[in-house]
Amino acid sequence: MYLNRLDIKHDVLRRFDPRTRVISGASLILVSIHISHCMILAGIACACMLLLRRNFFQVIKRLVPLEAFCALFLLQALCGLLPGRTAAVFILRVHCASLLYMLSVASMEFSVFARALAALRVNPKLISILYLTHRYIYMMSDTVFCAVKAMRFRKNANNNGVVFIWKSYAAVFAASLCAAFIRAENTGAALLSRGFDGVIPQTSVRNWSRADSVLVICCLLSVVIYGTGKIIKHFFFL
């Protein structure tokens, strides 16, 4: 399965400014990871799934690694090592944060996300590192999957043992990793020879609209209200 098959193709928030989506997504994720009520968390998750319904299969595929991680907490709860409610709250928090990220940030093109970070005054060199890393992860994934497919086509019927198969996969991955390091060094040398200073120029983002202001204010108010409530409860020992 290629990485680009996990892309969120139907963006329901495409009309909003990228900066709005980054700020709002971060605010909502911050609130969701501190909520302790299962019904509220379940409602947030259902609302996100409703908005992402046109990307249902891509969302499910993205959640597969997360489910394997959450299974460990379910196992601890079943063995009595962890309270069942604690495990449920943690699992719901993780799913809410993941779904909010997919809804607000992951559905954007990475170039748009990079421009939003630049507009928010994030370190330009850090943006360049993220940009190049994102690009080369996809290039390496294509190399690995093409090599695996070629290996399967050339598979010898007399060497179908499990050990042989795993050795073949390890050799393919090692060769692809070495090729990626060599390509990265060559690309870095080419960039430096052309005067690259570590900063990729970013074009301007969309104009800020009234809807963007409303969304950001609502999200930030949710953070302030929830944070104030938690502080008051802690102060009065409620």
N, C-alpha and C positions, 0 to 999 in steps of 0.2 A: 504494500500500500504506500503510494507516494505521499509526501507531505502535503503537496498542493491539493490533495483530495480532502483535506481537513479544513480548507478555507471556508469561511462564512461568506457565501455569495450574495445572500439577500440581506441587505443592511437596512433595518427599519429606522435607524437614526441618522441616515445619510444627509438629511437637511440641516443638521446641527453643525456648528463649528467644531473642528477637531479638538480645540482647546477646551471647549465646553464638555465634550465627551470624556476627556482625560480627567478633568477636575471632578465632574459628577460621578464618574465610575470609581475614582479613588475614594470619594466621600461616602458613597453607598457601600463600598466594600469595607471601609473602616467601621461603619455602623453595623453591618451584618455580622462581622466576626466577633462582635461583643454582645449580640443579642442572645439571651438564654431561653427564650420561649419557643418551644418547638412549633407551635401553630403559626407564629409570626414568620419564622424561618421557612416553614413549608409554604406559606402564602407567597413569600418573596420568590422562592424557587419556582412555584407554579406560574407566577406572573412572568418571570423571565422565560420559561419554557413556552408560554403562550406567545410572547413577542418573537421568539426564535423558532416558531413552529415550522416555518418554511425551510429552515436549516436543520431539521430534526436529526437526520442521519449523521450530518457532520458534527453536531453537538454530542450525540451519543458516542461517536468514535473518539472525540476528544476526551470524553469522560472515562474511557476504558482504563487508562493508567491510574486515574484517581480512584476508581472502584476497587482496584487491587490494593491500594493503600488503605482505604476505608475498611476493607475486609479484615485487616489486622485488628482494628478496634472492635469490630463485631465479634471476632474470635475471643478477644479478651473479655468482652461482656458476657459471652456464652460460658466462658470458663470461670466466671465470678471474680476475675481480677480487676474489673472496672464496672462501676455502676451503669446499668442499662441506659438511664437518662443521660448521663454524661457522654456516653458513646454516641447516642442519637443526636444530641446537640452539636457535638463536634462534627459529625458527618454532615448534618444539615448546614452548618456554618461553612464548611469547605465547599459544598455544592453551591451554596448561594454566592460565595465569592467567585467561584469559577464561572458560574452562569452570568453574573454581573460583568465580569471581565470580558467574556465572549460577546455580550450584548453591547458594551460601550467601547471597548478598545480593539478586541481581536477581529471584529468585523471591518475595521478600517484597513486600507492598504498600508503597508509598512512605511512607504514614502510619506503618506499623509500623517501617520503617527510621528515620524521623525520631524516633520515640519512643525507639528504641534508642540513637541518637546522643545524645539528651537525657539518657538514663539514664547514658551513659558520660561525661557532663560536657563534651560538645562545646559550643562557643560558641553560645548560643541564637540570636543574630542570624544566624550562619552557617547554622544549620538553617532559619531562616525564609527566607533567600535561596534555599537549595536547594529548599525546599518550593514557593515561588512560581515559581521558574524551571521546575521540573518541571511545574507546572500549566500555565504559559503556553506551554511547548513543545508540549504536546498541543493546546492551543487553537489555536495558530498552524498546526500541521500540519493540523488539521481544516479551518481556513479556506483554506489553500493547496490542499488536495486537492479541496475542494468547488468552488473557483474554477476549478481546472484541468478538472474534470469539466464544469462549465458551459461553459467555453471550447470543449471538444471537441464538446459538443452544438450549439454555435452556429457551428462551423467552416464557413467559406466554401469551397466547392469550388474557387473560382478563386484562392485564396490558400493553396496547400499547399506553398510553397517552404520550404526549410530555414531560411533567414534569417527569414522571416515567423514560422515556428513558434517559433524561439528568442527573437525579439522579444516574442512573445505570452507565453511563459513568464517572461521577465524582467519584463514589465509586471505579470503576476499576482503574482510574488514581491515586487516593489517595493511594490505596493499593499497586500499582506498585511502586509509589514514595517512600513509606515507606520501601518496600522491597529493593529498590535500595540503600537507606541510610544504611540499616542494612548490605547489602552485601558489600558496600564500607568500612564500619567500620571493618568488619571481614577481608576483603582483606588487608586493611591497617595494621591491627594488625599482620596478617600472614607475610606480607612483612617486617615489622619492626623486628619481631622475627627471621627472616632469615638474618638480617643484611643489609636491604635495606637502602641506604643513600640518596634516592630521585633522583638518576640518573640511567636511563635505559641504559645499554651499547649499543652502536651503532656500527655496522660493517661498513667497508669502502664502499664508493660509487665508481661508475665507473671511469675509467681514463678519464682525460680531453683530448679531441681531437681537431683537427684543426677546424672542423665544429662548435664545441662549442665556440671556440674563435671568429670565424666570427660572429656567432649569437649574442653573448654578446656584441661585439664591435658595431655591427649595431644598436642594441637596445639602448645601452648607447649613441651612437652618435645621435640617434633620440631625446633622452631626452635633450642632450646638445644643439642641433640645435634649437629645439623648445623653450627651456628655454632662449637661447640667443636672439631668435627673439622676444619673449615676453618682455624681458628686454629692447631691443633696441626700440621697439614700445612704451613702457611705458616712456622711457627716453626722446624720441623725441616727445611725445604726439601725436603719430600717431593713 
